[in-house]
């Protein structure tokens, strides 16, 4: 018995009830919650919308026209093995030829890409992945189930340095070998892969849509990915210089599996103008670019008066946070961490650090648009209590050094947090580091500000960012009860039961002072009005295959 199939409309009882609830409440959060979970468990987006009595919104209106070049502002860093990507612009470059099994949409739905469909059993322990037929690698060989299985095996290589995908596939990894458990990945036939999980995990499909989950060919060598760009996508790299420029050119010698439905542009050029949003605006104003990957703060208003440009906006679980690394003194003391959080008014940081363009957050990194979000209330703000706690810890005179990137909302947010710590009587200095250096050690600074991408599920965020020993656990947080709650939540198909687990995990985050998380970012970007298909994605993906120039 399958939990759900993309071609059918059978729902498990709790999702069927959820659809009825959403129809009754007409609540945007509940609607997104239902769409996310229904499509993650195998329903097509069209089916999920129909169950809500709605029609799925159409993509860009109009008739696409082939040809042309789009020039896009974007920060360009050195490319590396995709499973170690820790910055979404890396993926935006390689999306030209390295594609994904699943695509995550702004409305919360999951859309098949290199997979055609999937099925999940009742307790989320058996996933049947149906590979899209007719897909070819650009070297002329067929894309098959063996390619899917090999990539999932790569994701499970836990001891490969920087491989954050292992955090997402932990249920499949043998702790003795740090590799996929024998028999967990089964190639049934050329177009079918079965995952036989030892325990439930509801996050597998969502993880396939994460930006480090690019599908690479057999024999992939990250050091030669530009010289030997084998992939399934419609473009090829045509030069890449970190910090300067990168380009993608349509591959005229490859029959793309989705030909006729995308890849309209001949060429896409990414141009790096650093991290100062003023430089992005200047480039747009002087016609050096056709689109800006991300627009921040006061520049959102400035772009609104730029003639011939369009604004794109989406509510997101993208965020920024300040964290004290608990392996560094004095941050192993919970009193110090709690004092730092108590001293900060998140409302003020949103206003000063991001021009109010978002929603206040609650220091636990699970967003109201996540399906399993639990409202545990606003964090306490009490500067006097903060100073007393710091004194109790014997750290009243200790000077903290808050480190951030040298531009944009990173610097502004850190400045706002630093000013409030100073107002509470906590000695603080500020260090800013250029982008070219900051990201080399982003996860190792004793006290710093970091931005985090949107994730489809809150439990995924907690799993990859805060469980003990995970490569992206920049706070150095280790808590056995928290780890157990997150592990149980990953294996809980019932949404309300999972929310109850996450509520406890959220409270631990706040009680332990793991992070100061002031706000959720509303995402903005801007482009020329006739550049169709360029939008702002919740996870800042650039869908290069969906863009085209309207010549009208």
C-alpha positions as CSV (number, residue, x, y, z in Angstrom):
1,X,0.0,0.0,0.0
2,X,1.5,3.3,-1.0
3,X,1.2,6.4,1.1
4,X,0.5,8.5,-2.0
5,X,1.2,8.4,-5.7
6,X,1.6,11.3,-8.1
7,X,-1.0,9.8,-10.5
8,X,-3.6,9.1,-7.9
9,X,-5.6,11.1,-5.3
10,X,-5.6,8.8,-2.3
11,X,-4.6,10.6,0.9
12,X,-3.5,9.2,4.2
13,X,-6.1,10.0,6.8
14,X,-4.2,12.9,8.5
15,X,-3.5,14.6,5.2
16,X,-7.1,14.1,4.0
17,X,-8.3,15.7,7.2
18,X,-5.7,18.5,6.7
19,X,-7.1,19.3,3.3
20,X,-10.6,19.6,4.8
21,X,-9.3,21.9,7.5
22,X,-7.5,24.2,5.0
23,X,-10.7,24.4,2.9
24,X,-12.6,25.4,6.0
25,X,-10.1,27.9,7.4
26,X,-8.8,29.3,4.1
27,X,-5.7,30.0,6.0
28,X,-2.5,30.8,4.0
29,X,-0.2,29.0,6.4
30,X,-2.3,25.9,6.6
31,X,-2.6,25.9,2.8
32,X,1.1,26.0,2.3
33,X,1.6,23.3,5.0
34,X,-0.8,21.0,3.2
35,X,0.7,21.6,-0.2
36,X,4.2,20.9,1.1
37,X,3.4,17.7,2.8
38,X,1.0,16.4,0.2
39,X,3.6,16.8,-2.7
40,X,6.5,15.6,-0.5
41,X,4.6,12.4,-0.1
42,X,3.9,12.0,-3.8
43,X,0.9,13.9,-4.9
44,X,1.3,16.1,-8.0
45,X,0.9,19.8,-7.3
46,X,-2.2,19.8,-9.5
47,X,-3.8,17.1,-7.4
48,X,-2.9,18.8,-4.1
49,X,-4.4,22.1,-5.3
50,X,-7.5,20.2,-6.5
51,X,-8.0,18.8,-3.1
52,X,-8.2,22.3,-1.7
53,X,-10.7,23.2,-4.4
54,X,-8.1,25.4,-6.2
55,X,-6.2,25.5,-9.4
56,X,-2.4,25.7,-9.4
57,X,-1.1,29.1,-10.5
58,X,0.5,29.3,-13.9
59,X,4.1,30.2,-14.5
60,X,5.2,33.3,-16.4
61,X,2.5,34.4,-18.9
62,X,3.1,34.8,-22.5
63,X,4.8,32.9,-25.3
64,X,8.5,32.3,-24.8
65,X,10.9,33.6,-27.4
66,X,14.2,31.8,-28.0
67,X,17.5,33.7,-28.1
68,X,19.3,36.4,-26.3
69,X,21.6,36.9,-23.3
70,X,20.8,37.7,-19.7
71,X,23.4,39.4,-17.5
72,X,22.8,38.7,-13.8
73,X,24.5,40.2,-10.7
74,X,25.7,37.4,-8.4
75,X,28.6,36.7,-6.0
76,X,30.9,34.1,-7.5
77,X,33.1,31.9,-5.3
78,X,35.4,29.0,-6.3
79,X,33.5,26.0,-7.4
80,X,33.9,22.7,-5.5
81,X,32.1,19.3,-5.1
82,X,28.4,20.2,-5.2
83,X,27.6,18.1,-2.0
84,X,29.9,20.5,-0.2
85,X,28.2,23.7,-1.5
86,X,27.6,26.1,1.3
87,X,26.4,29.1,-0.9
88,X,23.5,29.0,-3.3
89,X,25.2,31.0,-6.1
90,X,27.5,28.1,-6.6
91,X,24.5,26.0,-7.5
92,X,23.1,28.7,-9.7
93,X,26.1,28.5,-11.9
94,X,26.2,24.7,-12.2
95,X,22.5,24.4,-12.7
96,X,23.2,25.0,-16.3
97,X,24.5,21.4,-16.7
98,X,24.0,19.7,-13.3
99,X,20.3,19.2,-12.5
100,X,18.3,17.9,-9.6
101,X,16.0,15.0,-8.9
102,X,13.3,17.3,-7.4
103,X,12.6,21.0,-7.6
104,X,11.1,23.1,-4.7
105,X,8.6,25.8,-5.5
106,X,7.7,29.1,-3.8
107,X,4.2,27.8,-2.9
108,X,5.8,25.0,-0.9
109,X,5.2,22.2,-3.4
110,X,7.8,19.7,-4.7
111,X,8.0,19.2,-8.5
112,X,9.6,16.3,-10.2
113,X,12.7,17.0,-12.3
114,X,15.0,14.1,-13.1
115,X,12.6,11.9,-11.2
116,X,9.2,11.5,-12.9
117,X,7.4,10.5,-9.7
118,X,7.8,8.8,-6.4
119,X,5.8,6.7,-3.9
120,X,6.2,6.3,-0.2
121,X,4.8,3.6,2.0
122,X,2.6,4.2,5.1
123,X,5.3,4.7,7.7
124,X,7.8,6.5,5.4
125,X,10.4,3.6,5.4
126,X,10.2,2.6,1.7
127,X,10.6,5.2,-1.1
128,X,10.1,4.2,-4.7
129,X,11.8,6.6,-7.0
130,X,10.7,6.5,-10.6
131,X,13.4,7.9,-12.9
132,X,12.3,10.1,-15.8
133,X,12.6,8.1,-19.0
134,X,14.4,9.5,-22.0
135,X,16.9,11.7,-20.1
136,X,20.4,11.7,-21.6
137,X,23.8,12.8,-20.2
138,X,25.3,15.4,-22.6
139,X,28.0,12.8,-23.5
140,X,25.3,10.7,-25.2
141,X,24.8,8.0,-22.5
142,X,21.4,7.4,-20.9
143,X,20.5,8.6,-17.4
144,X,19.3,5.6,-15.4
145,X,18.5,4.4,-12.0
146,X,22.1,3.5,-11.5
147,X,23.0,7.2,-11.7
148,X,20.4,8.0,-9.1
149,X,21.7,5.3,-6.8
150,X,25.3,6.3,-7.2
151,X,24.5,9.9,-6.3
152,X,22.6,8.9,-3.2
153,X,25.6,6.8,-2.2
154,X,27.8,9.9,-2.6
155,X,25.4,11.9,-0.4
156,X,25.8,9.2,2.3
157,X,29.7,9.5,2.4
158,X,29.7,11.1,5.9
159,X,33.5,11.3,6.2
160,X,33.9,13.3,2.9
161,X,34.9,16.7,4.3
162,X,32.2,19.3,4.1
163,X,29.5,16.9,2.8
164,X,26.4,18.4,4.3
165,X,24.2,16.1,2.4
166,X,25.2,13.3,4.8
167,X,23.3,15.4,7.5
168,X,20.2,15.0,5.4
169,X,20.5,11.3,4.8
170,X,21.7,10.2,8.2
171,X,18.9,7.5,8.5
172,X,20.6,5.7,5.6
173,X,24.2,5.8,6.9
174,X,26.0,3.0,8.7
175,X,27.8,4.6,11.7
176,X,30.6,2.0,11.5
177,X,31.5,2.7,7.9
178,X,30.2,6.3,7.4
179,X,28.7,4.9,4.1
180,X,25.2,3.9,3.0
181,X,23.9,0.9,4.8
182,X,24.2,-2.2,2.7
183,X,20.9,-2.9,0.9
184,X,19.3,0.5,1.8
185,X,19.7,1.7,-1.9
186,X,18.2,-0.8,-4.3
187,X,18.2,-0.5,-8.1
188,X,15.0,-2.3,-9.1
189,X,15.4,-1.8,-12.8
190,X,16.8,0.8,-15.2
191,X,14.2,3.4,-14.2
192,X,13.4,2.5,-10.6
193,X,15.3,3.0,-7.3
194,X,13.9,1.8,-4.0
195,X,15.1,3.2,-0.7
196,X,14.6,0.7,2.1
197,X,15.1,2.8,5.3
198,X,15.8,1.2,8.6
199,X,13.5,3.7,10.3
200,X,11.1,6.4,9.1
201,X,12.2,9.7,7.5
202,X,9.8,12.2,6.0
203,X,12.5,14.6,4.7
204,X,14.0,12.6,1.9
205,X,12.2,14.3,-1.0
206,X,12.7,17.7,0.4
207,X,16.5,16.9,0.7
208,X,16.6,16.0,-3.0
209,X,15.6,19.6,-3.7
210,X,18.4,21.2,-1.6
211,X,21.0,23.1,-3.6
212,X,24.0,20.8,-2.6
213,X,22.0,17.8,-4.1
214,X,23.1,18.4,-7.8
215,X,23.3,15.1,-9.7
216,X,26.7,14.4,-11.1
217,X,28.0,11.8,-13.6
218,X,29.9,8.7,-13.0
219,X,33.6,9.4,-12.5
220,X,32.8,13.0,-11.5
221,X,35.9,15.0,-10.6
222,X,35.3,18.4,-8.9
223,X,38.7,19.7,-10.0
224,X,37.7,19.2,-13.6
225,X,34.0,20.1,-13.5
226,X,34.5,23.2,-15.8
227,X,36.9,21.4,-18.2
228,X,34.7,18.3,-18.4
229,X,31.2,19.5,-17.7
230,X,29.1,16.3,-18.1
231,X,25.6,16.8,-17.0
232,X,21.9,16.4,-18.1
233,X,21.1,20.1,-18.3
234,X,20.8,22.3,-21.4
235,X,23.8,24.6,-20.9
236,X,27.6,24.4,-20.7
237,X,30.0,26.7,-18.8
238,X,31.8,29.2,-20.9
239,X,34.4,30.6,-18.5
240,X,34.3,31.1,-14.8
241,X,36.5,33.5,-12.7
242,X,35.6,33.7,-9.0
243,X,35.0,37.3,-7.9
244,X,34.7,38.4,-11.5
245,X,32.4,36.7,-14.0
246,X,31.0,33.3,-15.1
247,X,28.9,32.4,-18.2
248,X,26.7,29.6,-19.4
249,X,26.1,28.9,-23.2
250,X,23.3,26.8,-24.5
251,X,24.6,23.4,-25.6
252,X,23.5,23.0,-29.2
253,X,24.9,19.5,-29.3
254,X,22.7,18.1,-26.6
255,X,19.1,17.2,-26.8
256,X,17.8,18.2,-23.5
257,X,15.0,16.1,-22.0
258,X,12.7,19.1,-21.6
259,X,13.5,20.7,-25.0
260,X,10.6,22.9,-26.1
261,X,9.6,23.7,-22.6
262,X,12.6,25.8,-21.5
263,X,16.2,26.9,-21.9
264,X,15.1,29.8,-24.2
265,X,18.1,32.0,-23.6
266,X,21.3,31.5,-25.7
267,X,23.5,32.7,-22.8
268,X,23.5,33.6,-19.2
269,X,26.3,35.7,-17.7
270,X,26.8,36.1,-13.9
271,X,28.8,39.2,-13.0
272,X,30.3,39.7,-9.5
273,X,30.0,43.3,-8.0
274,X,31.0,42.3,-4.5
275,X,28.6,42.4,-1.5
276,X,27.7,46.1,-1.4
277,X,24.1,46.6,-2.6
278,X,25.0,50.1,-3.7
279,X,27.2,48.5,-6.4
280,X,24.3,46.4,-7.6
281,X,22.1,49.4,-8.0
282,X,24.8,51.3,-9.8
283,X,25.2,48.4,-12.2
284,X,21.5,48.3,-12.9
285,X,21.3,52.1,-13.3
286,X,24.2,52.1,-15.8
287,X,22.8,49.1,-17.8
288,X,25.6,46.7,-16.9
289,X,23.2,44.0,-15.8
290,X,19.7,42.9,-16.6
291,X,18.8,41.4,-13.2
292,X,20.0,41.5,-9.6
293,X,20.1,38.3,-7.7
294,X,19.2,39.9,-4.4
295,X,18.1,43.4,-3.3
296,X,18.3,44.5,0.3
297,X,17.2,47.2,2.7
298,X,16.8,50.7,1.4
299,X,17.8,49.6,-2.1
300,X,14.4,47.9,-2.5
301,X,12.8,51.4,-2.5
302,X,15.5,52.8,-4.8
303,X,14.9,50.1,-7.4
304,X,11.2,50.9,-7.3
305,X,11.9,54.2,-9.2
306,X,14.3,52.6,-11.7
307,X,12.6,53.0,-15.0
308,X,11.9,49.7,-16.9
309,X,12.6,47.4,-14.0
310,X,10.3,45.0,-12.1
311,X,10.3,44.1,-8.4
312,X,10.0,40.5,-7.3
313,X,9.1,39.6,-3.7
314,X,8.5,36.4,-1.7
315,X,8.0,35.5,2.0
316,X,10.8,33.3,3.0
317,X,12.4,31.3,5.9
318,X,15.7,32.8,4.9
319,X,17.3,34.4,7.9
320,X,20.3,35.8,9.6
321,X,21.5,34.9,13.1
322,X,24.3,35.6,15.6
323,X,25.7,32.6,17.3
324,X,28.3,32.0,20.0
325,X,30.4,28.9,19.3
326,X,30.0,26.8,22.4
327,X,33.4,25.1,22.0
328,X,35.1,28.5,22.6
329,X,35.4,30.3,25.9
330,X,33.3,31.8,27.5
331,X,30.5,30.5,25.3
332,X,30.3,27.1,26.8
333,X,28.5,28.8,29.7
334,X,24.8,28.9,29.1
335,X,24.5,32.0,31.3
336,X,26.7,33.9,28.8
337,X,24.7,32.8,25.8
338,X,21.4,33.6,27.5
339,X,22.7,37.0,28.5
340,X,23.6,37.8,24.9
341,X,20.1,36.8,23.8
342,X,18.3,38.7,26.6
343,X,20.1,41.9,25.7
344,X,18.8,42.0,22.1
345,X,15.3,43.3,21.0
346,X,14.7,41.4,17.7
347,X,12.1,44.0,16.6
348,X,14.8,46.7,16.6
349,X,17.3,44.5,14.8
350,X,14.8,43.9,12.0
351,X,14.2,47.6,11.7
352,X,17.8,48.7,11.8
353,X,19.4,45.7,10.1
354,X,17.0,45.0,7.3
355,X,14.8,48.1,7.0
356,X,11.9,46.3,8.5
357,X,11.5,44.1,5.3
358,X,10.7,40.8,7.0
359,X,9.1,39.3,10.1
360,X,10.4,39.1,13.7
361,X,11.9,35.7,14.6
362,X,12.0,33.9,17.9
363,X,15.6,32.5,18.4
364,X,14.8,28.9,17.4
365,X,15.2,28.8,13.6
366,X,11.8,27.3,12.8
367,X,9.7,29.6,10.7
368,X,5.9,30.1,10.7
369,X,5.8,29.0,7.1
370,X,7.4,25.7,8.0
371,X,4.8,22.9,8.3
372,X,5.8,21.8,11.8
373,X,6.3,25.3,13.3
374,X,5.1,25.6,16.9
375,X,4.4,29.1,18.4
376,X,6.3,29.2,21.7
377,X,6.0,33.0,22.0
378,X,8.4,35.8,21.6
379,X,11.9,35.6,23.3
380,X,12.4,37.5,26.5
381,X,14.1,40.9,26.2
382,X,15.6,42.1,29.5
383,X,18.9,44.0,29.3
384,X,19.1,44.3,33.1
385,X,18.7,40.6,33.5
386,X,21.3,40.1,30.8
387,X,23.9,42.2,32.6
388,X,23.2,40.3,35.9
389,X,23.6,36.9,34.2
390,X,26.8,38.0,32.6
391,X,28.1,39.1,36.0
392,X,27.0,35.9,37.6
393,X,29.1,34.0,35.0
394,X,32.1,36.2,36.0
395,X,32.1,37.7,32.5
396,X,30.9,41.3,33.1
397,X,34.2,42.8,32.0
398,X,34.8,40.3,29.1
399,X,34.9,42.1,25.7
400,X,33.1,40.1,23.1
401,X,34.1,40.4,19.4
402,X,31.1,40.2,17.1
403,X,32.4,39.2,13.6
404,X,30.5,39.8,10.3
405,X,30.8,40.2,6.6
406,X,31.8,43.7,5.5
407,X,28.7,44.7,3.6
408,X,24.9,44.8,3.3
409,X,22.5,43.4,5.8
410,X,25.2,41.2,7.4
411,X,27.1,44.3,8.6
412,X,24.0,46.3,9.4
413,X,22.4,43.5,11.5
414,X,25.7,42.8,13.4
415,X,26.0,46.6,14.1
416,X,22.4,46.6,15.5
417,X,23.0,43.6,17.7
418,X,26.4,45.0,18.9
419,X,24.8,48.4,19.8
420,X,22.2,46.7,21.9
421,X,24.8,44.6,23.7
422,X,26.7,47.7,24.4
423,X,23.6,49.4,25.7
424,X,23.1,46.5,28.1
425,X,26.5,47.2,29.6
426,X,28.1,44.2,27.8
427,X,31.6,45.1,26.4
428,X,31.6,44.5,22.7
429,X,33.7,45.3,19.6
430,X,32.9,44.8,16.0
431,X,35.1,43.1,13.4
432,X,34.2,43.1,9.7
433,X,35.9,40.7,7.3
434,X,35.8,40.9,3.5
435,X,33.7,38.4,1.7
436,X,36.8,36.9,0.0
437,X,38.0,35.8,3.5
438,X,34.9,35.6,5.7
439,X,33.5,32.4,4.1
440,X,36.7,30.5,4.5
441,X,36.0,30.1,8.3
442,X,32.3,31.0,8.6
443,X,31.6,28.1,10.8
444,X,34.6,28.5,13.2
445,X,34.4,32.1,14.5
446,X,33.8,32.4,18.3
447,X,31.0,34.9,17.9
448,X,29.7,35.9,14.5
449,X,26.7,36.7,12.3
450,X,25.7,34.3,9.5
451,X,22.9,34.1,7.0
452,X,21.0,30.9,6.4
453,X,19.0,29.8,3.4
454,X,15.3,28.9,3.3
455,X,14.6,25.1,3.8
456,X,11.3,23.4,3.0
457,X,11.0,21.8,6.4
458,X,11.9,23.2,9.8
459,X,13.1,19.8,11.0
460,X,15.6,19.7,8.2
461,X,17.1,23.0,9.3
462,X,17.4,21.8,12.9
463,X,18.9,18.5,11.7
464,X,21.7,20.0,9.6
465,X,22.5,23.1,11.6
466,X,22.2,22.1,15.3
467,X,22.5,18.3,15.8
468,X,25.7,17.2,17.5
469,X,28.7,16.8,15.2
470,X,27.0,17.9,11.9
471,X,29.4,19.8,9.5
472,X,27.2,22.9,9.4
473,X,26.7,23.0,13.2
474,X,28.5,26.4,13.5
475,X,27.3,26.9,17.1
476,X,29.0,23.8,18.3
477,X,25.7,23.0,20.1
478,X,25.5,19.4,21.5
479,X,22.4,18.3,23.4
480,X,21.3,14.7,23.5
481,X,17.6,15.5,24.2
482,X,17.5,17.9,21.3
483,X,19.2,15.3,19.0
484,X,16.6,12.7,20.0
485,X,13.7,15.1,19.4
486,X,14.9,16.1,16.0
487,X,15.6,12.4,15.1
488,X,12.1,11.4,16.2
489,X,10.6,14.4,14.2
490,X,12.3,13.3,11.0
491,X,10.6,9.9,11.3
492,X,7.1,11.2,12.2
493,X,4.7,11.3,9.2
494,X,1.9,12.7,11.3
495,X,2.2,16.5,11.2
496,X,0.6,17.2,14.6
497,X,2.8,14.6,16.3
498,X,5.9,16.1,14.6
499,X,4.9,19.6,15.6
500,X,4.7,18.5,19.3
501,X,8.3,17.2,19.0
502,X,9.5,20.3,17.3
503,X,7.9,22.5,20.0
504,X,10.1,20.9,22.6
505,X,13.2,21.3,20.4
506,X,12.4,25.0,19.8
507,X,12.2,25.5,23.6
508,X,15.5,23.9,24.1
509,X,17.1,26.2,21.5
510,X,15.8,29.2,23.4
511,X,16.6,27.9,26.9
512,X,20.1,27.1,25.9
513,X,20.7,30.4,24.2
514,X,21.9,28.7,21.0
515,X,21.3,31.7,18.7
516,X,20.1,35.2,18.5
517,X,17.8,35.1,15.5
518,X,16.3,38.5,15.0
519,X,14.2,38.1,11.8
520,X,13.0,36.2,8.8
521,X,13.9,37.9,5.5
522,X,11.4,38.8,2.9
523,X,13.4,38.1,-0.3
524,X,13.5,40.7,-3.0
525,X,15.2,41.0,-6.4
526,X,14.8,43.2,-9.4
527,X,15.1,42.7,-13.2
528,X,14.2,44.4,-16.4
529,X,10.5,44.3,-16.9
530,X,10.7,42.2,-20.1
531,X,13.0,39.5,-18.7
532,X,10.3,36.9,-18.2
533,X,10.7,33.9,-15.9
534,X,13.2,35.6,-13.6
535,X,11.7,35.7,-10.2
536,X,12.8,35.7,-6.6
537,X,12.9,32.1,-5.2
538,X,12.5,31.4,-1.4
539,X,15.9,29.7,-1.5
540,X,17.4,32.2,-4.0
541,X,17.5,29.7,-6.8
542,X,17.9,31.2,-10.3
543,X,15.8,29.1,-12.7
544,X,17.9,29.7,-15.8
545,X,15.9,27.3,-18.0
546,X,12.7,29.3,-17.3
547,X,13.9,32.7,-18.5
548,X,13.2,34.5,-21.8
549,X,13.0,37.9,-23.3
550,X,9.6,39.3,-24.2
551,X,10.1,41.2,-27.4
552,X,6.7,42.9,-27.3
